[in-house]
Amino acid sequence: MGVTDLLLGFGTMMTLIVAIGAQNAFVLRQGLRRHAVARVVAVCALSDAVLVAVGVAGFGAIVRRWPQAITVAAIVGGLFLLGYGFLAARRAFRPSSLNAGDTTTGRPVLTALALTWLNPHVYLDTLLLLGSIAAGRWLFGVGAVTASVTWFVALGFGARLLSPLFAKPRAWRVLDGVIAAVMISLGVGLIAGW
């Protein structure tokens, strides 16, 4: 069962994590800018590792008893995503070319933390869904964490391959427009759904 659990955990997490969302769009943007990529990837991967471990340990049962926690997270997360979406929309109207000169790391790390921990979908995916599937099977959790690390490393550091395309302001306009649309629709969906 060991290898099977590892592969099931890896595959299950990969199907959940690859979807376009707030966190992935941010990691892609940071990778394209080559701005604090290692720290952003580390924050996202470590956060997932913590959430998967808590889910495998059985936290899903506790959250099912107090669903108000998910409602509060949905509202706060929705407001955050709306704000982030409006910032992306503003960037789409004032595009710039690829600029790797800014090397400050405080804001990207805080944004990565917020996009991870204020996103109720993260809790639903890792605590409830993965936690209920894994149900104490720690090798399943190891497979899920391995998938998360693999994905974020590939997304963050692989984005540099697209750098020549993003040397033009128009490409940033399109990317920021897509990010704005995704963030605003996710934010509205979270707030309206709860």
Summary of the structure (lengths in Angstrom):
residues: 194
radius of gyration: 17.1
end to end distance: 38.8
largest distance: 53.5
contacts: 664
relative contact order: 0.25
helix: 83%
strand: 0%
